[in-house]
Amino acid sequence: MKIVAIFSGKAGLRLAIVLIAVILSGCADEAPRPNDASPGKEPPIRLEYWTPFSGGDNQFMTEMVERFNKEHGSIQVVQVNSRLDEYYSRLRTAILSGNAPDVAIIHTTILPQFVQNNYIENLTVPAQEVGLRWDEFNANILESTVYDGIPYAVPLDTHALVMYYNKTWLQAAGVLGADEKPVIQAGPEGFVAFLQAIKAAVPPDVAPMAQPSTRIDSVWLWWSLYNQMEGGGAFYDENSTKAVFDNPQSLQALELIHDLYRSELIPPDINDAFKMFYDGKAAVLITGMWGTGAFEHNKALHFGVVPMPVLYDRPAVWGDSHTLAIPTKHGMSDAKRKAVATFAQWIVEHGEMWAEAGHVPSATKVLGSDAFQGLKYRSDYAATANYVAYWPRHVKQWTVVEWLIKEFEKMNYGRQTPEETLRAAAKRVNSELAK
């Protein structure tokens, strides 16, 4: 719009001001409205979504949220990310203060605390409203989110331990098969012999197996091996009031791990095992499947990945799951609940995008899709989801694991034996449970 006019005198000036105001008002009416909220059209439902992701996980989830927003004009998701070490304290505070987000990621390990304290909502009705079918999820993953027959979260994935291996070093040691898979003889003795063959063949600065001396990795490995034993895996008594993991089977699993450190098949004082493997300085690394997305970016790393080896009686491996839940929030509308269910359903149905980070999607139809099957490595360990050994359902389990870490670190640094480690850990757990 172009207008040319000539005004003179005070009257003309007043008229000019009036005309300019009218013109600006008209131009404002023609401008696009935020979120396409034109007259007669409902503004989009805004969902605040909290996540604890970092690195590649955060990148892939951000891309998923952006794509969802582009495809859903009536729902707009705003992702708010926090560091994991402060995430759950912030989430609990937000829920108790009435400022909870509309949807949040919650690990299955900490779900018991949120369910018992009524921090998250029953998802039965919202799921029904959007046609979310629970029978389309992996049964083992789904079970970790259901309490007394009630679904409290939509499972997104499982992320469990897998074994990464450097093909170059395994070939040099003669333990790489024609199918480019590791050749490991049966039992714990076979696994030790496998690592010994690698140690004899690789340069001194290459770890046969990389495992940090600190943090949670040795706890995950112990829980996996302990659950592989027939009759193993008990953590608490029937009433969940006393620790019972100080037993011969548990000790057998922990002694194997201790022997790997003591014989330096796992070299001492490793801080960053992940980086060692990424840099080609480790032949074997047992860590979470989230490493896949990172390792495949290193084109110089000739690696493969297989499920956690079965060293005892049955397949079992530590794992956890990311789930989407609705935090308890007074005054939340049914429309928002339905919007959250719509978002959660879309996220799990597009699990192939999340699988790029390395995780195994929870939806069975995603696993059979061409998009997932076209991803390298993931199909090699997808079956792991069927035998993940989740931590027991206890309201203090998230904290209990921290106590285990402290005792296992003492063992890894030679300050106590496996027997002393289990005894001290059980004593600590029992003391805290009695409070």
Long-range contacts (C-beta under 8 A, 24 or more apart in sequence): 1-26, 1-27, 35-76, 36-73, 42-74, 44-72, 44-73, 44-74, 44-75, 44-76, 45-74, 45-75, 45-76, 45-335, 45-336, 45-339, 46-76, 46-78, 47-75, 47-76, 47-77, 47-78, 47-102, 47-103, 47-336, 47-339, 47-340, 47-343, 48-78, 48-80, 48-101, 48-102, 48-103, 49-77, 49-78, 49-79, 49-80, 49-101, 49-102, 49-103, 49-104, 49-343, 50-80, 50-81, 50-82, 50-87, 50-91, 50-94, 50-101, 50-103, 50-104, 50-105, 51-79, 51-80, 51-81, 51-82, 51-104, 51-105, 52-81, 52-82, 52-83, 52-84, 52-87, 52-88, 52-105, 53-81, 53-105, 54-83, 54-84, 55-294, 56-290, 56-293, 56-294, 56-357, 56-358, 57-290, 57-357, 60-293, 60-353, 60-354, 60-356, 60-357, 61-354, 63-353, 64-347, 64-350, 64-353, 64-354, 67-350, 67-353, 68-343, 68-346, 68-347, 71-346, 72-342, 72-343, 72-346, 74-339, 75-339, 75-342, 75-343, 77-103, 77-343, 88-398, 91-327, 92-119, 94-327, 95-119, 95-327, 95-328, 95-329, 98-329, 98-330, 100-327, 100-328, 100-329, 101-327, 102-326, 102-327, 102-329, 102-332, 102-336, 102-339, 102-340, 103-324, 103-325, 103-326, 103-327, 103-340, 103-343, 103-344, 104-324, 104-325, 104-326, 104-327, 105-156, 105-322, 105-323, 105-324, 105-325, 106-153, 106-322, 106-323, 106-324, 106-325, 107-320, 107-321, 107-322, 107-323, 107-398, 108-144, 108-145, 108-153, 108-155, 108-320, 108-321, 108-323, 108-390, 109-320, 109-390, 109-391, 109-397, 109-398, 109-401, 110-397, 110-398, 111-144, 111-145, 111-147, 111-152, 111-153, 111-323, 111-325, 111-393, 112-147, 112-393, 112-394, 112-395, 112-397, 113-395, 113-396, 113-398, 114-152, 114-325, 115-147, 115-152, 116-395, 117-395, 118-328, 119-327, 119-328, 120-152, 120-153, 120-325, 120-326, 120-327, 120-328, 121-152, 121-325, 121-326, 121-327, 121-328, 121-337, 122-150, 122-151, 122-152, 123-151, 123-152, 123-153, 123-154, 123-325, 123-326, 123-341, 124-150, 124-151, 125-337, 126-326, 126-337, 126-338, 126-340, 126-341, 127-151, 127-154, 127-341, 129-337, 129-338, 129-341, 130-338, 130-341, 130-342, 130-345, 131-345, 132-341, 132-344, 132-345, 136-363, 136-364, 136-365, 137-348, 137-362, 137-363, 137-364, 138-360, 138-362, 138-363, 138-364, 138-367, 138-385, 138-386, 140-385, 140-386, 140-387, 140-388, 141-321, 141-362, 141-385, 141-388, 142-362, 144-321, 144-390, 145-321, 145-323, 147-393, 152-325, 153-323, 153-324, 153-325, 154-323, 154-324, 154-325, 154-341, 154-344, 154-345, 154-347, 154-348, 155-321, 155-322, 155-323, 155-348, 155-362, 156-321, 156-322, 156-323, 156-324, 156-347, 156-348, 156-351, 156-354, 156-359, 156-361, 156-362, 157-321, 157-322, 157-351, 157-354, 157-355, 157-359, 157-360, 157-361, 157-362, 158-319, 158-320, 158-321, 158-359, 158-360, 158-362, 158-384, 158-385, 158-388, 159-288, 159-289, 159-290, 159-319, 159-320, 159-321, 159-322, 159-358, 159-359, 159-360, 160-288, 160-289, 160-308, 160-317, 160-318, 160-319, 160-320, 160-360, 160-384, 160-385, 160-388, 161-220, 161-221, 161-224, 161-286, 161-287, 161-288, 161-289, 161-308, 161-317, 161-318, 161-319, 162-286, 162-287, 162-288, 162-289, 162-291, 162-292, 162-305, 162-306, 162-307, 162-308, 162-317, 162-381, 162-384, 163-284, 163-285, 163-286, 163-305, 163-306, 163-307, 163-308, 163-309, 164-277, 164-284, 164-285, 164-286, 164-287, 164-291, 164-295, 164-303, 164-304, 164-305, 165-283, 165-284, 165-285, 165-303, 165-304, 165-305, 165-306, 166-277, 166-280, 166-282, 166-283, 166-284, 166-301, 166-302, 166-303, 167-302, 167-303, 167-304, 168-280, 168-302, 169-198, 169-201, 169-202, 169-206, 169-283, 170-198, 170-283, 172-201, 172-202, 173-197, 173-198, 173-200, 173-201, 173-202, 173-283, 174-201, 180-304, 181-304, 181-306, 182-304, 182-306, 182-309, 184-309, 187-311, 187-312, 188-256, 188-311, 188-312, 190-311, 191-309, 191-311, 192-256, 192-259, 192-260, 192-265, 195-260, 195-265, 195-284, 196-265, 198-283, 198-284, 199-265, 202-283, 205-281, 206-280, 206-281, 206-282, 206-283, 207-266, 207-267, 207-270, 207-273, 207-276, 207-281, 207-282, 207-283, 207-284, 208-265, 208-266, 208-282, 208-283, 208-284, 209-260, 209-265, 209-266, 209-282, 209-283, 209-284, 209-285, 209-286, 210-266, 210-267, 210-270, 210-273, 210-276, 210-277, 210-281, 210-282, 210-284, 210-285, 211-260, 211-261, 211-266, 211-270, 211-273, 211-285, 211-286, 212-270, 212-271, 212-272, 212-273, 213-261, 213-268, 213-269, 213-270, 213-271, 213-409, 213-412, 213-413, 214-271, 214-409, 214-412, 215-405, 215-409, 216-401, 216-405, 217-273, 217-286, 217-287, 218-257, 218-408, 218-411, 218-412, 219-401, 219-404, 219-405, 219-408, 220-318, 221-257, 221-286, 221-318, 222-250, 222-253, 222-254, 222-257, 222-408, 223-318, 223-389, 223-391, 224-308, 224-316, 224-317, 224-318, 224-389, 225-253, 225-256, 225-257, 225-311, 225-312, 226-250, 226-253, 226-254, 227-316, 227-317, 227-318, 227-389, 228-253, 228-310, 228-311, 228-312, 228-313, 228-314, 228-315, 228-316, 229-253, 229-312, 229-313, 230-312, 230-313, 230-314, 232-312, 233-316, 233-389, 235-391, 235-392, 236-392, 236-394, 240-392, 240-394, 241-433, 242-430, 242-433, 243-425, 243-426, 243-429, 243-430, 243-433, 244-426, 245-422, 245-425, 245-426, 246-422, 246-423, 246-425, 246-426, 250-422, 251-418, 251-419, 251-422, 253-312, 254-411, 254-418, 254-421, 254-422, 255-418, 256-311, 257-418, 258-411, 258-417, 258-418, 261-412, 262-414, 277-301, 277-303, 288-358, 289-358, 289-359, 289-360, 289-381, 289-384, 290-357, 290-358, 290-359, 291-358, 292-357, 292-358, 292-377, 292-378, 293-356, 293-357, 293-358, 294-358, 296-376, 296-377, 304-377, 304-380, 305-377, 305-380, 305-381, 306-380, 306-381, 307-380, 307-381, 307-383, 307-384, 308-384, 314-387, 315-386, 315-387, 316-387, 316-389, 317-384, 317-387, 317-388, 317-389, 318-388, 318-389, 319-384, 319-385, 319-388, 319-389, 319-390, 320-390, 320-391, 321-362, 321-388, 321-390, 322-359, 360-384, 360-385, 396-432, 396-433, 399-432, 400-429, 400-432, 403-428, 403-429, 403-432
